[in-house]
Amino acid sequence: MNSFFQDCDLIRSQLQFTLELECNNILNGLGLSISRKNMEKEFDVYRKCTYSDVIVPFNSFYPLEHKLATLRFLTNRLKTYLLRNKVIKQEILYIQNKPIGLR
């Protein structure tokens, strides 16, 4: 696998691909945390410790599509990931508390 990622890095030098390894039955990556418990998989939202939680302010001069991109991504993630009800409720609260300025 490492040679695959090295080959990917050669395609575009500005990008650096890495291989995430499972730790304590949990694999994190691409905004998703997958854990194995009793031979079942559980999915959760994953945010890196470096996640800044900054979005384009609604009163900025950026196009409306850019401002709504975060909202679309967050709601799409709720619909497409196989999240537990508890996680869905947490994410809905997270979305509602985002300072998007649409309220």
N, C-alpha and C positions, 0 to 999 in steps of 0.2 A: 504494500500500500504506500509506503514512503516514496518509492520511485514514481508512483502515479502522481503524488502531490508535487514532487520535484519537477515532473514533466509539466504539470499545470502551471507551476511558478515560472517556467521558461516561456510560456505563451505570452504572459503579460507580467513584466517585472514589477509593476506597481502593486499587484495582488500577491498575497502570500497565503497559500492554503495550508491548513494544519489538520491533523488527524486527532479527533477527540476520542479519548478512551473512557470506557466505563469505570466508574469509581463507586464502590459501595452499592452496586446494583443500580446506579443512576448514570444516565448518559445525557449530557446537556449540549445543545447546539441549535442554531437557527431559530431561537426564540421558543424552543420546546425542550422540556425536561421529560425524559422517559425513564420510569423506574419499574423494576421487576419485583413483584411481591407475590409469593405463593404461586409462581408460574403464570401470573397475570401481569399485564402491562398497565401502568397508570400514566396518564399524560398530565403535565402541568405546564404553565407558562414559565419560561426561563428568561431572566434578565441578568446580564453580566454585571459584575460589581462595578464595571466602568460605564454602565448605562446612565445617561445623563438626564433622561426624562424631559428633555427640552423639545418643544414643538414650535412650529411657525405660529406666532401670535396672530389672532384673527384680525387685529387692527393694523397689521403690517400691509405693505404695498405688494405683497406677493399675490399671484393669481389665486382665485378661490380654489381651484383644483389642488394646488399645493397645500393650502390650509386644511382641506378636508382629507388629504391623503392619510394622515395618522388615524383619523376617525374611521376611515374605510378599512385600513389595515387591521385595526383593533377589533372591529366588528366582524370582519371576514374571518379572522383567526377564531373567534367564538363559534362561527358556523362550520368551519372546516376541520378544526382539531377535535379529536375525540376526548374532550375534557369532561371531568366529573362535574356534577351539579354544584358542588361546593366551590370549585375553581371558577366555574362560569359565573356564579354570583359574585365572587371576589373581583373578577375581571369587569363585570358590569359596574360595580362600584368604582373601580379604577377609572373606567371610561367616563363615568358621570362626574368624577372629581377632577378630570383633566381641565386645565385652564384654557379651553379652546375658545371661549367667548361666544358660544352659540346659544347660551341660555338667556 
